Amino acid sequence: MTTVIDRESDERPRTAERRRSTLFADSPNGRRLALPAALALALASGGLAVLAFPPYGWWPLAAISVAGLGAAVHRRRLRGGLGIGFVYGLAFFLPLLSWTSTQVGQWPWLFLCALEALGTGLLGAGLATCSRLIDRHRWIWAPLTGLAWVAEEALRSRQPFGGFPWGRLAFSQAESPTAAAAWLGGAPLVTFIVALTGGLVLTALWRGHDWRKSASFIAAAAAATLAPAALPIDATAPAGPTIDVAVVQGNVPRLGLDFNEQRRAVLDNHVQGTLDLAADVAAGTVDRPDLVVWPENASDIDPIHNADAYDRISLAADAIGAPIVLGGIVHAEDGGDPANMSIVWLPETGPVFMYSKRHPVPFAEYVPHKEFFGTVAGWIDPRMAEGIDSVAGFEHGDNPGIVEVGDFTVSGLICFEITFDAVTADAVRDGSQLLAVQTNNATFDVNEAQQQLAMVQLRSIEHGRDGLMASTVGVSAFTDHTGTVWQATEFNTAAVIQQKLTLSETSTPATQAGILPEVILTAAALAALTAAITVNLRHRRADTATVTPAEP
């Protein structure tokens, strides 16, 4: 009798088994991804998250990225989740924040990204800690994922040194249906829905052996993404007077000037842009604006104490015949720290109102513990120490977050202040009828400018306000309460854009709720973590109790 061996059929199961053993490994909690596979998935997921943000804007990838991190850390120990979450954070923040290295060099960029990645590291540790609780109650995986992301972003938005909220999931969703949820619960609710969607996708894939249940989770993920579009955001649409607003993007010179000449050239560019607009008004080709907005740092020469700068700005204001709201650096009379100001300049009158930036950027506009960090920077690179010494040390403004311009009020939001929930909401509650963001993107790149504009879009939805972003070099644009962008400018160009905007005094649910949605979601995340730790301790005690002590 002859035995026939089918070598091909015998080889297939062995090959598949070897592949499975490469991808998965045993753990006390069950099968999990092997460490190399988990690290590779974390790296890939961090990269996908970058693509969800401008300039790419592939917003569905944010939820896919959340699912990838969740799978990578599931059933791992706390330190494993911490390390994998940190790797995910580096893969995300290094490319997302690469614009921070364009002027200050690689070391500050690397330190900032590592610091931000610590936040996602803690997120990974928290999700890993919850693994046993998730395995016991699989239905909680998706909502727990959403809660964990909100808690991580709440921490990163406040610590250390006042926080740096760049890269929040919500800020990737300005063009998505999910963005409408900002009207109801602000950026934290948008982040929760995106992460919830990622958790539903993860649950579906983990249950891949049961296609019916997987399909139901995928359907739930689609519903979570699309449902916010049904919210009645038009109920609080701006309904007040309409004003004509012009934004002057003067641009900055790039080469051939020393520092002082550069500052004067930037001021002259914005003056000239306004004079050109005034000529068009006189020719009847455009309407006279009710308000002209110049960006942050339009006058780095102190326009209050420098007569030449004062005269140039007055020339522009008199020519256009309308108030100019401009960004300028103003030095204190008593020799104290300078301030990053938003100044209202009236024709034939001059400066009548000033808003001082309330949230200066640490290590860029002031240095906390300057002597300590200067010493540490000197050990790493003398150029870093020189950079820290050169930081002006702007004061922290304690004024309300508004700029009063005659009969209407706009927000006092300068540059990165738009990233902070409380700063933006305070401006609206203080009486802002229009979201105006003055920024200086000249030391960054177009990616940073587009990411910042996406935040203005989301804030316009959140607070039911028309808005604008005025940049030195671009991107400048207008937004409305639906997040739609109008007249976005090109980068590194001189431009003047003009739009009729509607003022508003209504409040959205998000404006009224303030920090409450974030507090509730974060508290729920901490409660879930506490429950997970309790389950883990009980399981460990049970395992200890089953061990029979050795006989003496």
SELUMBA-122564 format. One line per field, with one value per residue (C-alpha): x, y, z; residue number from 1. Coordinates in pm, 1 decimal, always signed. Layout:
<dotis>
xx	[X;...] .
yy	[Y;...] .
zz	[Z;...] .
resi	[NUM;...] .
</dotis>
This chain:
<dotis>
xx	[+0.0;+136.7;+96.1;+59.4;+170.1;+21.5;+316.6;+143.7;-159.0;+66.8;+281.2;-7.2;-127.2;+229.5;+300.3;-20.6;+64.1;+410.7;+260.0;+13.0;+287.7;+481.7;+186.2;+45.6;+176.5;+27.7;-23.8;-187.3;-496.9;-508.5;-369.6;-228.9;-17.4;+349.6;+568.2;+721.8;+375.9;+235.5;+516.9;+473.7;+99.7;+160.0;+398.9;+157.5;-137.6;+51.8;+128.9;-236.6;-334.4;-106.8;-293.8;-622.6;-503.0;-443.1;-292.4;-409.6;-748.4;-832.8;-1040.1;-1174.3;-817.7;-833.6;-1076.5;-873.9;-565.3;-747.8;-843.5;-482.9;-346.0;-619.5;-529.3;-156.3;-189.0;-468.7;-376.8;-36.6;+113.0;+112.9;+473.4;+412.1;+111.4;+315.9;+597.8;+373.6;+165.8;+484.7;+597.3;+255.1;+292.6;+634.3;+506.7;+223.9;+377.5;+716.1;+566.4;+262.1;+476.5;+769.9;+691.5;+821.7;+1176.4;+1178.3;+1326.0;+1430.2;+1611.1;+1569.7;+1622.0;+1320.0;+1108.3;+1227.8;+1174.3;+825.0;+726.3;+866.1;+674.7;+352.3;+415.4;+422.7;+52.0;-24.5;+207.2;-15.3;-315.5;-164.2;-90.5;-447.5;-600.5;-367.5;-472.6;-836.8;-777.0;-919.5;-1225.7;-1278.5;-1249.1;-1512.8;-1752.1;-1666.3;-1945.4;-1759.1;-1450.6;-1574.6;-1709.8;-1410.1;-1179.1;-1365.2;-1344.4;-973.3;-889.3;-1083.6;-901.3;-560.8;-631.1;-763.2;-431.0;-219.4;-415.2;-315.8;+17.4;+301.3;+345.5;-14.8;-37.0;-17.6;-345.5;-220.5;-307.4;-637.3;-858.7;-1129.0;-899.2;-877.7;-1254.8;-1332.1;-1450.5;-1631.3;-1995.5;-1869.7;-1757.6;-2118.4;-2093.3;-1876.6;-2198.3;-2335.3;-2034.2;-1726.9;-1402.2;-1409.8;-1736.4;-1596.0;-1288.1;-1510.9;-1715.7;-1406.0;-1244.6;-1576.4;-1594.1;-1240.5;-1335.0;-1636.3;-1415.1;-1168.0;-1443.7;-1574.1;-1231.6;-1158.5;-1485.3;-1394.4;-1503.4;-1868.0;-1950.9;-2300.4;-2176.0;-1886.4;-2124.6;-2339.6;-2036.6;-1929.6;-2282.5;-2271.9;-1937.6;-2087.7;-2390.9;-2171.8;-1978.4;-2281.4;-2532.9;-2391.5;-2476.5;-2843.0;-2788.0;-2977.9;-2673.1;-2869.0;-3084.9;-2807.5;-2676.6;-2564.4;-2866.8;-2736.5;-2613.0;-2385.9;-2046.6;-1795.8;-1456.8;-1125.8;-817.3;-477.2;-209.1;+99.5;+352.0;+710.6;+1044.9;+1262.1;+1620.4;+1857.3;+1742.7;+1865.8;+1625.1;+1514.1;+1473.7;+1269.5;+1029.9;+989.6;+930.6;+652.2;+480.0;+520.3;+371.5;+54.1;+33.6;+72.6;-189.6;-434.4;-347.0;-410.8;-746.3;-827.2;-744.7;-986.4;-1254.8;-1196.2;-1219.9;-1552.3;-1436.0;-1492.9;-1703.6;-1546.4;-1500.7;-1640.6;-1332.9;-980.7;-782.5;-405.1;-236.6;-29.5;+313.7;+203.8;+396.4;+682.1;+803.4;+619.0;+350.9;+263.1;+611.9;+766.4;+653.8;+741.3;+534.1;+253.6;+245.9;+251.6;-42.7;-233.9;-174.1;-332.3;-628.1;-699.2;-680.4;-921.8;-1154.2;-1226.8;-1094.3;-788.9;-736.1;-365.4;-119.9;+175.4;+442.7;+403.5;+665.2;+566.0;+615.1;+783.8;+1037.8;+853.2;+788.4;+655.1;+309.4;+176.7;-114.7;-420.4;-473.0;-776.7;-659.7;-921.3;-892.1;-785.3;-773.7;-512.3;-503.2;-811.0;-816.2;-560.7;-599.3;-297.7;-246.5;-353.7;-186.4;+170.2;+345.4;+605.8;+963.6;+857.6;+703.6;+827.3;+1052.2;+938.6;+1228.3;+1454.0;+1782.4;+1734.1;+1628.9;+1897.5;+2162.7;+2024.0;+1999.6;+2362.8;+2468.3;+2284.7;+2356.0;+2486.5;+2248.3;+1954.3;+2080.0;+2116.5;+1762.4;+1626.9;+1817.4;+1664.2;+1303.1;+1144.1;+934.6;+588.2;+352.0;+36.5;-264.5;-541.2;-799.4;-1127.5;-1085.7;-1247.5;-1155.8;-1411.6;-1443.9;-1708.6;-2055.6;-1937.6;-1703.3;-1467.1;-1265.3;-919.2;-755.6;-389.9;-227.3;-223.1;-493.0;-746.7;-628.6;-748.3;-1113.8;-1144.5;-970.6;-1197.2;-1514.4;-1430.8;-1402.2;-1753.6;-1897.4;-1727.4;-1930.2;-1746.1;-1987.0;-1726.9;-1432.9;-1122.4;-788.0;-469.1;-166.4;+189.7;+280.2;+595.0;+829.5;+640.4;+497.8;+172.3;+93.2;+85.5;-130.9;-384.4;-397.8;-467.2;-740.5;-909.8;-929.0;-1098.9;-1350.7;-1428.9;-1456.5;-1699.1;-1924.7;-1875.2;-1984.1;-2212.4;-1996.6;-1868.8;-1493.5;-1171.7;-802.2;-559.7;-204.3;+112.9;+194.4;-114.3;-335.6;-589.9;-959.8;-1317.7;-1539.3;-1907.9;-2107.1;-2110.6;-1731.3;-1730.2;-1415.6;-1426.4;-1147.0;-853.6;-529.0;-213.6;+94.5;+384.6;+186.1;+50.8;-328.6;-637.0;-963.6;-1302.0;-1628.3;-1960.2;-1990.8;-2290.3;-2255.3;-2408.9;-2510.2;-2666.6;-2513.4;-2479.1;-2521.9;-2143.8;-2091.2;-2339.0;-2199.9;-1839.8;-1605.9;-1886.7;-1879.2;-1503.2;-1537.5;-1809.6;-1621.8;-1290.5;-1454.5;-1611.8;-1269.0;-1116.9;-1406.4;-1351.5;-978.8;-1054.1;-1289.9;-1024.7;-759.8;-1005.0;-1071.2;-697.5;-626.2;-904.5;-775.2;-422.7;-543.6;-742.3;-433.4;-227.2;-488.1;-475.6;-102.7;-39.8;+245.4;+533.7;+554.1;+828.2] .
yy	[+0.0;+337.7;+641.9;+973.8;+1280.8;+1612.5;+1831.2;+2149.6;+2100.9;+2000.9;+2313.1;+2563.4;+2511.1;+2520.6;+2845.3;+3002.9;+2885.4;+3038.8;+3366.1;+3369.7;+3302.9;+3598.0;+3832.7;+3711.6;+3595.2;+3450.3;+3664.8;+3612.4;+3785.3;+3590.7;+3628.6;+3969.1;+4119.9;+4026.0;+4319.8;+4379.6;+4370.3;+4602.7;+4853.9;+4841.9;+4896.9;+5190.7;+5352.4;+5302.3;+5431.9;+5745.1;+5809.4;+5765.4;+6024.1;+6280.1;+6229.6;+6314.4;+6673.1;+6953.9;+6982.4;+6628.3;+6636.0;+6265.1;+6291.4;+5928.9;+5814.7;+5969.0;+5697.9;+5425.7;+5552.4;+5529.9;+5170.1;+5084.9;+5216.7;+5035.5;+4705.5;+4758.0;+4807.6;+4561.4;+4291.7;+4444.5;+4536.9;+4898.5;+4962.8;+4799.8;+5022.9;+5325.6;+5244.3;+5161.7;+5473.8;+5680.0;+5530.0;+5611.3;+5969.1;+6013.1;+5878.1;+6129.6;+6444.6;+6441.6;+6494.5;+6691.2;+6947.6;+6950.2;+7317.2;+7404.3;+7326.7;+7568.7;+7853.6;+7718.2;+7403.0;+7036.3;+7015.5;+7220.2;+7031.0;+6693.6;+6790.3;+6923.9;+6608.8;+6384.1;+6581.9;+6553.1;+6182.1;+6131.5;+6213.3;+5937.3;+5713.7;+5763.6;+5700.0;+5369.2;+5274.6;+5352.2;+5150.8;+4859.7;+4870.2;+4843.1;+4529.3;+4278.0;+4496.8;+4524.1;+4146.9;+4093.1;+4349.3;+4383.7;+4636.0;+4902.8;+4900.3;+5172.8;+5421.8;+5361.2;+5442.5;+5768.9;+5862.8;+5783.1;+6007.8;+6299.4;+6259.9;+6245.2;+6559.5;+6738.5;+6670.8;+6766.0;+7089.7;+7204.2;+7049.2;+7119.0;+7498.6;+7566.2;+7286.9;+7258.8;+7126.7;+7100.1;+6768.7;+6702.1;+6461.4;+6729.1;+6957.8;+6699.9;+6702.8;+7055.7;+6920.9;+6615.7;+6562.1;+6500.0;+6864.3;+6968.4;+6803.7;+7100.6;+7307.3;+7076.5;+6993.4;+7167.9;+7009.5;+6743.4;+6598.8;+6588.1;+6403.2;+6161.9;+6076.5;+6025.4;+5798.0;+5620.5;+5551.3;+5412.9;+5194.2;+5057.6;+4973.0;+4802.0;+4599.0;+4492.9;+4376.2;+4197.3;+4009.1;+3927.9;+3564.4;+3674.2;+3875.3;+3970.0;+4133.0;+4291.2;+4441.2;+4586.5;+4759.2;+4898.7;+5031.2;+5191.7;+5356.5;+5503.2;+5627.7;+5792.5;+5976.9;+6098.1;+6165.4;+6506.4;+6646.5;+6636.5;+6879.2;+7211.4;+7436.0;+7693.7;+7758.7;+7977.9;+8114.5;+8479.9;+8707.0;+9050.9;+9344.9;+9281.8;+9449.3;+9469.0;+9337.4;+9356.0;+9153.1;+9281.0;+9014.4;+9226.6;+8941.2;+8964.9;+9003.7;+8696.0;+8799.4;+9093.4;+9286.9;+9303.0;+9253.8;+9617.0;+9668.5;+9348.1;+9475.8;+9808.4;+9633.0;+9419.9;+9731.5;+9910.4;+9613.6;+9629.5;+10007.1;+9979.3;+9706.5;+9932.2;+10233.0;+10021.2;+9918.5;+10285.1;+10366.9;+10096.3;+10239.0;+10587.0;+10444.8;+10281.9;+9927.4;+9802.6;+9914.9;+10096.8;+9838.3;+9890.2;+9722.0;+9644.9;+9369.2;+9337.3;+9024.0;+8958.7;+9128.9;+9360.8;+9623.2;+9471.1;+9828.4;+9961.6;+10180.1;+10355.7;+10479.6;+10503.0;+10818.0;+10690.0;+10370.9;+10577.1;+10807.6;+10525.9;+10347.4;+10675.9;+10742.0;+10407.1;+10453.8;+10804.5;+10687.3;+10396.4;+10589.2;+10286.4;+10136.0;+9914.1;+9631.9;+9550.8;+9329.6;+9508.8;+9474.7;+9737.7;+9803.7;+9886.8;+10241.6;+10117.5;+9905.4;+9579.9;+9298.7;+9390.4;+9274.9;+9111.8;+9344.9;+9377.3;+9751.8;+9942.8;+10237.8;+10495.8;+10748.7;+11094.7;+10963.6;+10691.6;+10402.9;+10382.8;+10023.1;+9748.3;+9378.2;+9200.5;+8834.4;+8626.6;+8296.2;+8356.3;+8051.1;+7902.9;+7898.3;+8120.6;+8426.4;+8362.4;+8105.6;+7942.1;+7881.1;+8059.6;+8014.1;+7637.7;+7575.2;+7808.8;+7604.4;+7272.9;+7411.7;+7518.3;+7160.4;+7037.8;+7311.1;+7665.1;+7793.0;+7674.5;+7870.7;+8179.5;+8130.4;+8108.9;+8423.1;+8609.8;+8533.8;+8867.7;+8746.9;+8877.8;+8960.3;+8756.0;+8977.2;+8975.7;+9163.5;+9020.9;+8836.7;+9099.2;+9390.7;+9670.5;+9850.9;+10120.6;+9966.4;+9605.1;+9368.2;+9106.4;+8840.2;+8905.3;+8586.0;+8604.2;+8310.7;+7990.6;+8118.8;+7970.7;+7621.9;+7660.7;+7586.6;+7817.7;+8117.1;+8102.4;+8042.7;+8324.4;+8565.7;+8474.1;+8497.2;+8833.6;+8966.0;+8881.4;+8902.7;+8783.8;+8543.9;+8730.5;+8548.2;+8744.2;+8527.1;+8536.8;+8227.2;+8376.0;+8159.1;+7837.5;+7692.4;+7645.4;+7320.5;+7501.3;+7778.5;+7533.7;+7337.9;+7662.2;+7762.7;+7427.7;+7528.0;+7855.6;+7654.8;+7430.0;+7724.9;+7899.9;+7594.5;+7557.3;+7912.1;+7993.0;+8282.4;+8409.9;+8427.3;+8531.9;+8452.7;+8732.0;+8615.0;+8799.2;+8553.8;+8330.7;+8151.9;+8430.3;+8351.3;+8398.3;+8129.4;+8103.0;+7919.6;+7599.9;+7592.4;+7688.0;+7875.2;+8179.8;+8352.9;+8158.0;+8322.1;+8165.9;+8132.7;+8379.1;+8632.4;+8983.5;+8991.3;+9183.0;+8994.9;+9144.4;+8986.1;+9083.7;+8908.3;+8882.7;+8966.1;+8740.5;+8762.8;+8417.3;+8128.6;+7771.3;+7476.6;+7438.3;+7801.7;+7765.6;+7430.2;+7549.5;+7298.6;+7071.1;+6814.4;+6770.6;+6735.7;+6471.3;+6270.4;+6292.0;+6192.6;+5893.0;+5796.8;+5810.0;+5603.7;+5341.2;+5333.6;+5289.7;+5001.9;+4842.4;+4866.9;+4709.6;+4420.3;+4370.4;+4366.0;+4115.6;+3891.8;+3909.5;+3822.3;+3531.6;+3402.3;+3437.0;+3249.8;+2948.4;+2899.4;+2620.9;+2706.5;+2462.1;+2224.9;+2301.0] .
zz	[+0.0;-104.3;+121.2;-55.1;+139.7;+33.4;+122.7;+8.4;+233.2;+523.3;+479.6;+476.8;+834.9;+963.1;+777.9;+908.5;+1260.5;+1241.4;+1115.9;+1403.7;+1654.4;+1512.0;+1545.9;+1876.9;+2211.6;+2528.1;+2836.3;+3178.0;+3036.6;+2709.9;+2359.9;+2270.9;+1998.5;+2020.8;+2120.2;+1772.9;+1616.8;+1883.9;+1833.4;+1455.8;+1494.7;+1731.6;+1483.7;+1195.1;+1398.6;+1501.2;+1135.8;+1040.7;+1301.7;+1132.5;+805.2;+976.0;+1035.0;+784.7;+533.9;+454.0;+624.5;+596.0;+912.3;+925.9;+993.7;+1341.3;+1456.8;+1282.4;+1464.9;+1799.5;+1721.5;+1635.7;+1964.5;+2157.5;+1994.1;+2051.3;+2428.4;+2505.2;+2760.3;+2827.9;+3163.5;+3272.8;+3170.2;+2832.2;+2770.4;+2877.2;+2636.2;+2341.9;+2401.9;+2408.2;+2076.3;+1930.5;+2054.8;+1895.8;+1563.4;+1583.5;+1726.5;+1551.7;+1204.5;+1324.2;+1508.9;+1267.2;+1196.9;+1544.6;+1426.3;+1132.8;+1339.7;+1679.1;+1565.9;+1636.1;+2013.6;+2126.0;+1871.0;+2002.4;+2366.3;+2295.1;+2108.0;+2382.3;+2642.7;+2444.8;+2387.4;+2763.8;+2753.4;+2504.7;+2706.5;+3010.7;+2786.3;+2675.1;+3035.1;+3137.6;+2853.7;+2929.6;+3295.2;+3188.1;+2978.2;+3226.8;+3288.0;+2911.6;+2866.2;+3134.2;+2987.3;+2619.2;+2560.4;+2759.8;+2536.0;+2302.0;+2559.3;+2786.5;+2494.1;+2437.4;+2804.1;+2823.8;+2527.5;+2674.5;+3007.6;+2837.1;+2635.5;+2945.0;+3118.3;+2817.9;+2775.2;+3124.2;+3220.0;+3227.3;+3219.5;+3122.8;+2867.9;+2489.6;+2339.0;+1980.8;+1818.9;+1998.8;+1806.5;+1785.1;+1586.7;+1306.5;+1253.0;+1129.3;+792.2;+928.2;+1031.4;+1384.8;+1413.4;+1475.4;+1819.6;+1925.0;+1928.5;+2198.3;+2414.6;+2279.7;+2168.5;+2446.6;+2312.3;+1957.6;+2085.3;+2278.8;+1968.3;+1751.2;+2011.3;+2072.6;+1700.5;+1709.0;+2005.2;+1815.4;+1517.4;+1749.3;+1917.3;+1576.6;+1460.1;+1787.3;+1744.0;+1385.9;+1424.8;+1460.6;+1151.2;+1268.8;+1588.2;+1400.2;+1148.4;+1426.1;+1581.7;+1244.4;+1192.2;+1536.0;+1447.4;+1130.9;+1324.0;+1588.9;+1317.1;+1123.1;+1402.3;+1510.5;+1166.9;+1271.5;+1562.2;+1521.9;+1501.9;+1300.6;+1607.5;+1747.5;+1417.5;+1429.5;+1385.4;+1482.4;+1274.1;+976.1;+955.3;+672.6;+786.6;+600.3;+692.7;+581.5;+537.0;+479.9;+448.4;+573.7;+395.0;+399.2;+323.3;+325.1;+632.6;+989.8;+1280.6;+1320.4;+945.2;+929.2;+1195.3;+1015.3;+683.2;+833.6;+968.9;+636.9;+452.0;+660.3;+628.6;+251.9;+227.0;+411.0;+192.6;-117.7;+26.2;+94.2;-269.4;-385.8;-156.3;-299.9;-651.4;-565.5;-643.3;-286.5;+8.6;+299.6;+577.8;+925.6;+1072.2;+953.0;+1126.2;+1116.1;+1252.6;+1561.0;+1545.3;+1266.5;+1464.7;+1662.8;+1697.1;+2001.6;+1840.1;+2164.6;+2252.3;+1904.3;+1724.7;+1377.2;+1416.3;+1572.3;+1269.6;+1015.1;+1174.8;+1209.4;+839.3;+752.0;+989.4;+859.7;+498.3;+540.1;+770.5;+989.2;+1314.0;+1282.9;+1530.5;+1515.1;+1694.9;+1852.8;+2118.2;+2390.3;+2660.0;+3015.6;+3139.5;+3458.2;+3270.8;+3338.9;+3096.2;+2751.1;+2645.5;+2330.7;+2260.8;+2041.8;+1993.2;+1864.5;+1654.9;+1551.5;+1266.9;+1388.5;+1746.4;+1767.5;+2018.1;+2240.6;+2369.7;+2433.4;+2508.2;+2657.6;+2567.7;+2867.4;+2780.1;+2655.0;+2516.0;+2754.4;+2619.8;+2328.4;+2498.3;+2850.9;+3018.3;+3343.3;+3583.8;+3337.5;+3524.0;+3559.9;+3200.0;+3070.3;+3250.8;+3123.6;+2768.8;+2785.3;+2860.2;+2550.3;+2297.0;+2359.1;+2090.3;+2298.7;+2597.2;+2377.5;+2253.7;+2609.1;+2708.1;+2412.5;+2508.1;+2591.4;+2884.9;+2799.7;+3082.1;+3141.7;+3075.9;+3335.8;+3128.9;+2991.8;+2663.0;+2443.8;+2220.1;+2219.9;+1887.7;+1900.1;+1900.2;+1867.7;+2045.7;+1903.7;+2081.0;+2214.4;+2089.3;+1993.1;+1814.9;+2025.1;+2260.8;+2017.2;+2118.6;+2478.3;+2552.0;+2851.7;+2692.1;+2386.5;+2586.8;+2826.8;+2534.2;+2419.1;+2770.4;+2819.2;+2526.6;+2204.1;+1909.6;+1661.0;+1686.5;+1574.0;+1591.7;+1523.2;+1459.6;+1332.2;+1131.6;+979.1;+1186.8;+1103.1;+781.7;+594.0;+777.0;+1110.5;+966.3;+822.4;+1147.9;+1332.5;+1087.8;+1154.8;+1521.3;+1426.9;+1222.6;+1519.2;+1760.1;+1523.7;+1541.1;+1915.6;+1998.1;+1704.7;+1586.2;+1255.2;+1276.6;+1113.1;+1126.5;+1041.7;+974.3;+880.3;+601.0;+576.3;+609.5;+667.7;+621.1;+736.7;+892.3;+973.6;+1242.7;+1034.3;+1008.3;+640.5;+530.3;+304.6;+110.6;+253.4;+142.1;+6.8;+226.9;+201.9;+2.1;+58.3;+46.0;+154.9;+201.9;+281.5;+396.5;+554.1;+890.1;+1121.2;+1488.9;+1752.3;+2115.9;+2148.4;+2340.6;+2221.6;+2460.4;+2459.3;+2558.9;+2843.7;+2961.9;+2966.9;+3126.9;+3248.0;+2960.3;+3002.1;+3379.9;+3348.6;+3084.6;+3272.6;+3601.7;+3428.5;+3292.1;+3640.1;+3777.7;+3506.7;+3584.0;+3953.7;+3874.3;+3652.6;+3925.7;+4173.1;+3935.4;+3882.5;+4257.2;+4325.3;+4048.7;+4188.9;+4538.7;+4399.4;+4218.7;+4538.1;+4742.2;+4506.3;+4561.3;+4813.1;+5050.0;+5054.6;+5353.5;+5602.8] .
resi	[1;2;3;4;5;6;7;8;9;10;11;12;13;14;15;16;17;18;19;20;21;22;23;24;25;26;27;28;29;30;31;32;33;34;35;36;37;38;39;40;41;42;43;44;45;46;47;48;49;50;51;52;53;54;55;56;57;58;59;60;61;62;63;64;65;66;67;68;69;70;71;72;73;74;75;76;77;78;79;80;81;82;83;84;85;86;87;88;89;90;91;92;93;94;95;96;97;98;99;100;101;102;103;104;105;106;107;108;109;110;111;112;113;114;115;116;117;118;119;120;121;122;123;124;125;126;127;128;129;130;131;132;133;134;135;136;137;138;139;140;141;142;143;144;145;146;147;148;149;150;151;152;153;154;155;156;157;158;159;160;161;162;163;164;165;166;167;168;169;170;171;172;173;174;175;176;177;178;179;180;181;182;183;184;185;186;187;188;189;190;191;192;193;194;195;196;197;198;199;200;201;202;203;204;205;206;207;208;209;210;211;212;213;214;215;216;217;218;219;220;221;222;223;224;225;226;227;228;229;230;231;232;233;234;235;236;237;238;239;240;241;242;243;244;245;246;247;248;249;250;251;252;253;254;255;256;257;258;259;260;261;262;263;264;265;266;267;268;269;270;271;272;273;274;275;276;277;278;279;280;281;282;283;284;285;286;287;288;289;290;291;292;293;294;295;296;297;298;299;300;301;302;303;304;305;306;307;308;309;310;311;312;313;314;315;316;317;318;319;320;321;322;323;324;325;326;327;328;329;330;331;332;333;334;335;336;337;338;339;340;341;342;343;344;345;346;347;348;349;350;351;352;353;354;355;356;357;358;359;360;361;362;363;364;365;366;367;368;369;370;371;372;373;374;375;376;377;378;379;380;381;382;383;384;385;386;387;388;389;390;391;392;393;394;395;396;397;398;399;400;401;402;403;404;405;406;407;408;409;410;411;412;413;414;415;416;417;418;419;420;421;422;423;424;425;426;427;428;429;430;431;432;433;434;435;436;437;438;439;440;441;442;443;444;445;446;447;448;449;450;451;452;453;454;455;456;457;458;459;460;461;462;463;464;465;466;467;468;469;470;471;472;473;474;475;476;477;478;479;480;481;482;483;484;485;486;487;488;489;490;491;492;493;494;495;496;497;498;499;500;501;502;503;504;505;506;507;508;509;510;511;512;513;514;515;516;517;518;519;520;521;522;523;524;525;526;527;528;529;530;531;532;533;534;535;536;537;538;539;540;541;542;543;544;545;546;547;548;549;550;551;552] .
</dotis>
